[in-house]
């Protein structure tokens, strides 16, 4: 009965109630949409980093991590690859030779990381082959070995498809060696910093130049069935290969976890600030309601409605008003997240700045069900807090004075 009465009281002044409801709804829609954008940016950055750069797990000689010298090798690589693929949570694995180098053309030069790969295996672990903007991915065979560079490095070195690049590297014996490569492919990822530093060549030729024996490598990269499985697989491999360093993507790139945590916290604080601002609008509306209905409330008390029931009625009106606005806001937000989560939003005008930080210019907003659940609780808490002042005002009404008031 009290619930029904409270709901009807809300719609006695439809315009005022609708203003409050839509203010709450728009506030929630805006806050949730911004949170979804931020979460989508971080989720895509993490996905892009794993797919294009670091994979789920990497294995190295512990000393290799200190200065990336190619002399710190993993021995008997083929045996280790066979052992790794035996884990049912591992989907693919590849080995790489890595070294710092100086890339030079007739016009300029720059420092890079040269990645010696086996293309067939690398395709199963990273998606660089799918990021080509021109050329091919180690499909040509000729007297001059092929190299795949990024679009940014191509512009920096002024080297296009078919042009030659000289790589200066230090062999294991300490001697400086020069290798001539011909650009076969040009790729572009969403991380311009990665693009500027990384080039890809065939590991067989690079190993021969560096003096690395067959069956040795500097890095083993692993993909698992999902990112959550990386920890368990890493623990198993660390036990199997105690002399090697086994790291998950979280350990390789801790900044991804930090950013994800920061964005989650920022999302909650943003919603708290929005709801806190809405509290004042709700309080103002309910104070106006009590002022207009002072005589009515006094009469209800005079005919026997105790203050406890008046308290409950005002509390219910405030709560129903807030929850209605919150429900509409959450419903519209879920619809928007569903639409833009599939179609994405293109921030092409800001692509250069976003890619410099490792973000994609095409963002797919996403919000977890847990976030919606917590926002629902926050809306209920907001309504309760907003009702405190109006209900106290209503409780102080003197029935005798209220009945005589015009």
C-alpha positions as CSV (number, residue, x, y, z in Angstrom):
1,X,0.0,0.0,0.0
2,X,2.7,2.4,1.0
3,X,4.8,1.5,-2.1
4,X,1.8,2.1,-4.4
5,X,1.1,5.4,-2.7
6,X,4.8,6.5,-3.1
7,X,4.8,5.6,-6.8
8,X,1.7,7.6,-7.4
9,X,3.0,10.6,-5.5
10,X,6.1,10.7,-7.8
11,X,3.8,11.3,-10.8
12,X,1.7,14.1,-9.3
13,X,4.1,16.5,-10.8
14,X,5.2,14.7,-14.0
15,X,7.4,17.4,-15.4
16,X,9.5,17.7,-12.2
17,X,9.9,14.0,-11.8
18,X,10.8,13.5,-15.4
19,X,13.5,16.2,-15.2
20,X,15.1,14.4,-12.2
21,X,14.8,10.9,-13.8
22,X,16.4,12.0,-17.1
23,X,19.1,13.9,-15.3
24,X,20.0,10.7,-13.5
25,X,19.7,8.6,-16.7
26,X,21.9,11.0,-18.7
27,X,24.5,11.2,-16.0
28,X,24.8,7.4,-15.9
29,X,24.8,7.1,-19.6
30,X,27.7,9.6,-19.9
31,X,29.7,8.1,-17.1
32,X,29.3,4.5,-18.2
33,X,30.0,5.4,-21.9
34,X,33.3,7.2,-20.9
35,X,34.2,4.2,-18.7
36,X,33.5,1.9,-21.5
37,X,35.8,3.8,-23.9
38,X,38.6,3.8,-21.4
39,X,38.2,0.1,-20.7
40,X,38.0,-0.6,-24.4
41,X,41.2,1.3,-25.0
42,X,43.1,-0.6,-22.4
43,X,41.7,-4.0,-23.4
44,X,42.7,-3.4,-27.0
45,X,46.1,-2.2,-26.0
46,X,46.6,-5.4,-24.1
47,X,45.2,-7.6,-26.9
48,X,47.4,-5.8,-29.5
49,X,50.5,-6.1,-27.4
50,X,50.0,-9.9,-26.9
51,X,49.0,-10.6,-30.5
52,X,51.7,-8.5,-32.2
53,X,54.5,-8.0,-29.8
54,X,55.0,-10.1,-26.7
55,X,52.7,-13.2,-26.9
56,X,51.4,-14.8,-23.7
57,X,54.7,-16.2,-22.4
58,X,58.4,-15.7,-23.3
59,X,61.4,-17.8,-22.3
60,X,64.9,-16.5,-22.2
61,X,68.4,-17.1,-20.9
62,X,68.2,-15.0,-17.6
63,X,71.3,-13.0,-18.7
64,X,69.7,-12.1,-22.0
65,X,67.2,-9.9,-20.2
66,X,69.9,-7.6,-18.9
67,X,71.4,-6.4,-22.1
68,X,69.8,-8.3,-25.0
69,X,73.1,-9.7,-26.2
70,X,72.7,-12.5,-28.7
71,X,75.5,-14.5,-27.0
72,X,73.1,-15.5,-24.2
73,X,71.4,-18.4,-25.8
74,X,68.8,-21.1,-25.2
75,X,70.3,-24.4,-26.1
76,X,68.6,-27.5,-27.5
77,X,65.6,-25.4,-28.7
78,X,63.9,-28.1,-30.7
79,X,63.7,-30.4,-27.7
80,X,62.2,-27.5,-25.6
81,X,59.7,-26.6,-28.3
82,X,58.5,-30.3,-28.4
83,X,58.2,-30.3,-24.6
84,X,56.2,-27.0,-24.6
85,X,53.8,-28.1,-27.3
86,X,53.0,-31.2,-25.1
87,X,51.1,-28.9,-22.7
88,X,47.4,-29.0,-23.6
89,X,47.0,-25.3,-22.8
90,X,49.6,-24.3,-25.4
91,X,48.3,-23.5,-28.9
92,X,51.5,-22.4,-30.6
93,X,55.2,-21.7,-30.1
94,X,58.1,-20.3,-32.0
95,X,61.8,-19.5,-31.4
96,X,63.6,-16.2,-32.3
97,X,67.1,-14.8,-32.6
98,X,67.3,-11.2,-31.4
99,X,70.0,-8.6,-31.5
100,X,70.4,-4.9,-31.5
101,X,71.6,-3.5,-34.9
102,X,72.1,-0.3,-36.9
103,X,69.9,0.0,-39.9
104,X,71.4,2.2,-42.6
105,X,70.4,3.4,-46.1
106,X,72.1,5.9,-48.5
107,X,70.3,8.7,-46.7
108,X,70.2,7.9,-43.0
109,X,70.5,5.3,-40.2
110,X,68.9,4.4,-36.9
111,X,69.1,1.8,-34.2
112,X,66.7,-1.2,-34.3
113,X,66.0,-4.6,-32.8
114,X,66.5,-7.3,-35.5
115,X,64.3,-10.3,-35.0
116,X,65.4,-13.6,-36.7
117,X,62.3,-15.7,-37.2
118,X,60.9,-18.9,-38.8
119,X,58.0,-17.4,-40.8
120,X,55.7,-20.4,-40.6
121,X,56.0,-20.7,-36.8
122,X,55.9,-16.9,-36.3
123,X,52.6,-16.7,-38.1
124,X,51.0,-18.9,-35.5
125,X,52.3,-16.8,-32.6
126,X,52.1,-13.1,-33.8
127,X,50.0,-11.4,-36.4
128,X,52.6,-9.1,-38.0
129,X,52.0,-10.9,-41.3
130,X,48.4,-9.7,-41.1
131,X,49.5,-6.1,-40.5
132,X,51.3,-5.7,-43.9
133,X,50.4,-2.5,-45.7
134,X,52.5,-3.4,-48.8
135,X,54.7,-6.2,-50.0
136,X,54.8,-9.8,-48.9
137,X,55.8,-11.8,-45.8
138,X,58.9,-13.8,-46.7
139,X,57.5,-15.3,-49.8
140,X,60.3,-14.2,-52.2
141,X,63.7,-16.0,-52.4
142,X,66.6,-14.3,-54.0
143,X,70.3,-13.6,-53.7
144,X,69.7,-10.7,-51.3
145,X,67.8,-11.9,-48.1
146,X,64.5,-10.3,-47.4
147,X,63.6,-8.0,-44.5
148,X,60.2,-6.8,-43.2
149,X,60.1,-3.3,-41.7
150,X,57.5,-1.0,-40.4
151,X,55.8,1.8,-42.2
152,X,57.3,4.3,-39.8
153,X,60.8,3.0,-40.2
154,X,60.3,2.9,-44.0
155,X,59.6,6.7,-43.9
156,X,62.4,7.3,-41.5
157,X,65.0,5.4,-43.6
158,X,63.4,6.4,-46.9
159,X,63.3,2.7,-47.9
160,X,60.4,1.3,-49.9
161,X,59.6,-2.1,-51.2
162,X,62.7,-3.4,-53.2
163,X,65.1,-0.9,-51.6
164,X,68.2,-2.2,-49.8
165,X,69.1,-1.7,-46.1
166,X,72.4,-2.5,-44.5
167,X,72.3,-4.0,-41.0
168,X,75.4,-3.6,-38.8
169,X,75.4,-6.2,-36.0
170,X,78.0,-7.6,-33.6
171,X,78.7,-11.3,-34.0
172,X,79.3,-13.6,-31.1
173,X,83.1,-13.4,-31.6
174,X,82.9,-9.6,-31.1
175,X,83.4,-8.6,-34.7
176,X,81.1,-6.0,-36.4
177,X,79.4,-7.6,-39.4
178,X,77.4,-6.0,-42.2
179,X,74.4,-7.7,-43.8
180,X,72.6,-6.4,-46.9
181,X,68.8,-6.9,-47.0
182,X,66.1,-6.1,-49.5
183,X,62.8,-4.7,-48.2
184,X,60.1,-7.3,-49.0
185,X,57.3,-6.2,-46.8
186,X,56.1,-3.2,-44.8
187,X,53.9,-3.6,-41.8
188,X,52.0,-1.2,-39.4
189,X,50.7,-2.0,-35.9
190,X,48.8,0.2,-33.5
191,X,52.1,0.8,-31.5
192,X,54.3,3.3,-33.3
193,X,57.1,2.8,-30.7
194,X,57.2,-0.9,-31.4
195,X,57.1,-0.3,-35.2
196,X,60.1,2.1,-35.1
197,X,62.3,-0.4,-33.4
198,X,61.5,-3.8,-34.8
199,X,62.5,-5.4,-38.1
200,X,62.1,-9.1,-39.1
201,X,64.4,-11.3,-41.1
202,X,64.9,-15.1,-41.5
203,X,66.6,-16.6,-38.5
204,X,68.7,-19.0,-40.6
205,X,70.6,-16.3,-42.3
206,X,70.9,-14.1,-39.2
207,X,72.2,-17.1,-37.1
208,X,74.8,-17.9,-39.7
209,X,76.0,-14.2,-39.7
210,X,76.1,-14.0,-35.9
211,X,77.7,-17.4,-35.5
212,X,74.8,-19.0,-33.6
213,X,74.7,-22.8,-34.0
214,X,71.7,-24.7,-35.3
215,X,69.3,-25.5,-32.5
216,X,70.0,-22.3,-30.5
217,X,67.9,-19.2,-30.1
218,X,67.5,-16.2,-27.8
219,X,63.8,-16.3,-27.3
220,X,60.9,-18.7,-27.2
221,X,57.4,-17.2,-27.6
222,X,54.3,-19.1,-26.6
223,X,50.5,-18.6,-27.1
224,X,48.1,-20.3,-24.8
225,X,44.4,-21.0,-25.2
226,X,43.6,-17.8,-23.3
227,X,45.4,-15.1,-21.4
228,X,44.2,-16.5,-18.1
229,X,46.0,-19.8,-18.8
230,X,49.4,-18.1,-19.1
231,X,50.1,-18.2,-15.4
232,X,49.5,-21.9,-14.9
233,X,51.5,-22.8,-18.1
234,X,54.3,-20.4,-17.0
235,X,54.5,-22.1,-13.6
236,X,54.7,-25.6,-15.2
237,X,57.4,-24.5,-17.7
238,X,59.4,-22.8,-14.9
239,X,59.5,-26.1,-13.1
240,X,60.5,-27.9,-16.3
241,X,63.2,-25.4,-17.3
242,X,64.6,-24.2,-14.0
243,X,67.8,-22.6,-15.6
244,X,65.7,-20.4,-17.9
245,X,63.6,-17.3,-17.3
246,X,59.9,-17.9,-17.9
247,X,57.7,-14.8,-17.9
248,X,54.0,-14.2,-18.6
249,X,52.8,-11.1,-20.5
250,X,52.0,-9.5,-17.1
251,X,55.6,-9.8,-16.1
252,X,57.0,-8.7,-19.5
253,X,54.7,-5.7,-19.7
254,X,53.5,-4.8,-16.2
255,X,52.4,-1.4,-17.5
256,X,49.4,-3.1,-19.1
257,X,48.1,-4.3,-15.7
258,X,48.8,-0.9,-14.1
259,X,46.8,0.9,-16.8
260,X,44.0,-1.6,-16.5
261,X,43.8,-1.2,-12.7
262,X,44.0,2.6,-13.0
263,X,41.2,2.8,-15.6
264,X,39.0,0.6,-13.4
265,X,39.5,2.8,-10.4
266,X,39.0,5.9,-12.5
267,X,35.8,4.5,-13.8
268,X,34.4,4.0,-10.3
269,X,35.5,7.4,-9.1
270,X,34.0,9.0,-12.1
271,X,30.6,7.4,-11.4
272,X,30.8,8.3,-7.7
273,X,31.4,11.9,-8.6
274,X,28.5,12.0,-11.1
275,X,26.2,10.4,-8.6
276,X,27.4,12.7,-5.8
277,X,26.5,15.7,-8.0
278,X,23.1,14.2,-8.8
279,X,22.4,13.9,-5.0
280,X,21.9,17.6,-4.8
281,X,19.4,17.6,-7.6
282,X,17.4,14.9,-5.9
283,X,17.5,16.6,-2.5
284,X,16.3,19.9,-4.0
285,X,13.4,18.1,-5.8
286,X,12.3,16.3,-2.6
287,X,12.6,19.4,-0.5
288,X,10.3,21.1,-2.9
289,X,7.9,18.2,-2.8
290,X,7.8,18.3,1.0
291,X,7.3,22.1,1.0
292,X,4.4,21.8,-1.4
293,X,2.8,18.9,0.5
294,X,3.4,20.3,4.0
295,X,-0.3,20.7,4.7
296,X,-1.1,17.3,3.3
297,X,1.6,15.6,5.4
298,X,0.4,17.4,8.5
299,X,-3.2,16.1,7.8
300,X,-1.9,12.6,7.4
301,X,-0.1,12.8,10.7
302,X,-3.2,14.4,12.3
303,X,-5.5,11.5,11.2
304,X,-3.2,8.8,12.6
305,X,-0.2,8.2,10.2
306,X,2.8,7.9,12.5
307,X,6.1,9.6,11.7
308,X,7.7,6.2,10.9
309,X,5.3,5.7,8.0
310,X,5.9,9.2,6.8
311,X,9.6,8.5,6.9
312,X,9.1,5.4,4.9
313,X,6.9,7.1,2.3
314,X,9.4,9.9,1.6
315,X,12.2,7.4,1.5
316,X,10.4,5.2,-0.9
317,X,9.5,8.2,-3.2
318,X,13.2,9.3,-3.3
319,X,14.4,5.7,-3.9
320,X,11.8,5.0,-6.6
321,X,12.6,8.3,-8.4
322,X,16.4,7.5,-8.3
323,X,16.0,3.8,-9.3
324,X,13.7,4.7,-12.2
325,X,16.3,7.1,-13.6
326,X,19.1,4.6,-12.9
327,X,17.2,1.8,-14.6
328,X,16.6,3.9,-17.7
329,X,20.3,5.0,-17.7
330,X,21.6,1.5,-17.3
331,X,19.3,0.1,-19.9
332,X,20.3,2.7,-22.5
333,X,23.9,2.3,-21.6
334,X,23.8,-1.5,-22.1
335,X,22.2,-0.9,-25.5
336,X,24.9,1.6,-26.5
337,X,27.7,-0.7,-25.3
338,X,26.2,-3.5,-27.3
339,X,26.0,-1.4,-30.5
340,X,29.4,0.3,-30.3
341,X,31.1,-2.7,-28.7
342,X,30.5,-4.5,-32.1
343,X,30.8,-1.6,-34.5
344,X,33.5,0.3,-32.7
345,X,34.2,4.1,-32.8
346,X,36.8,5.5,-35.1
347,X,39.0,8.3,-33.7
348,X,41.0,8.7,-36.9
349,X,41.7,12.3,-36.3
350,X,43.6,11.4,-33.1
351,X,45.2,8.2,-34.5
352,X,48.8,9.6,-34.5
353,X,48.7,10.5,-30.8
354,X,46.9,7.3,-29.8
355,X,49.3,5.0,-31.7
356,X,52.3,6.8,-30.2
357,X,51.0,5.6,-26.8
358,X,50.2,2.1,-28.1
359,X,46.4,2.6,-28.5
360,X,44.3,1.8,-31.5
361,X,42.4,4.6,-33.2
362,X,39.4,2.3,-33.6
363,X,38.0,1.7,-30.1
364,X,35.5,-0.9,-29.0
365,X,33.9,0.2,-25.7
366,X,33.3,-2.5,-23.1
367,X,31.9,-2.7,-19.6
368,X,31.7,-5.8,-17.4
369,X,28.6,-7.1,-15.8
370,X,30.3,-6.6,-12.4
371,X,30.5,-2.8,-13.2
372,X,26.8,-2.6,-13.9
373,X,26.1,-4.5,-10.7
374,X,28.2,-2.1,-8.6
375,X,26.6,0.9,-10.3
376,X,23.2,-0.4,-9.4
377,X,24.3,-0.6,-5.8
378,X,25.7,2.9,-6.0
379,X,22.4,4.3,-7.4
380,X,20.5,2.7,-4.5
381,X,23.0,4.1,-2.0
382,X,22.6,7.5,-3.7
383,X,18.9,7.5,-3.3
384,X,19.1,6.6,0.4
385,X,21.7,9.3,1.1
386,X,19.6,11.9,-0.9
387,X,16.5,11.0,1.2
388,X,18.1,11.7,4.6
389,X,17.6,15.5,4.5
390,X,14.1,15.6,3.0
391,X,12.8,12.9,5.4
392,X,14.3,14.7,8.4
393,X,12.5,17.8,7.2
394,X,9.2,15.9,6.9
395,X,9.7,14.4,10.4
396,X,9.9,17.9,11.9
397,X,6.5,19.0,10.6
398,X,4.1,20.0,13.3
399,X,0.7,18.5,12.3
400,X,-1.3,21.3,14.0
401,X,0.7,24.1,12.4
402,X,0.7,22.3,9.0
403,X,-3.1,21.9,8.9
404,X,-3.6,25.6,9.6
405,X,-1.1,26.6,6.9
406,X,-2.3,27.8,3.5
